[in-house]
């Protein structure tokens, strides 16, 4: 999957152009930072069509990824088409299931094929990805993991997260990412 930010985005935040060596490193760091953000939030930050198996609770299904763009199909675990209503948001009304003899609240699942995600990366996510990559780019490899040093009467220290480079996420960044975290789990059954 593509990085959530470009080298140009990173250069804008640095206020300078990168050298050829830094550009090569920045590409890898932006990929790493993007992967970290995707793992933490559970979201791809791209338009995706996928099929997921979800529980039916009281005749409704909650779609875990947002924003939902369209719902293509809903089938029961046996492959039969399930009548559903979706207007907008993340909930499907599966009223037709309540009349089925096999259905009981909380014990059945359906496979939903739907499209979700943003066409553009949200600005807050772009900022976090660039922040993580910027820190990693500015921390020399020999200093990675170094949290403090003392020279004579001068002492300098940073937290372990900032010293960790590309994988480190600061608490302020986590607060931003928490707003984008996926709230429910899914079982993937196919799709792109």
LINWO-V158135 format. One line per field, one symbol per residue. ss: DSSP state (h for helix, s for strand, l for the rest). A space follows every 10 residues. Layout:
BEGIN
ss->???
END
This chain:
BEGIN
ss->llllllhhhh hhhhlllllh hhhhhhhhhh hhhhhhhhhh hllllllsss ssssssslls sslllllsss ssssssllll slllslllll ssslhhhhhl lllllllsss ssssssllll llhhhhhhhh hhhhhhhhll hhhllllsss sllssssllh hhhlhhhlll hhhhhhhhll llllllssss sl
END
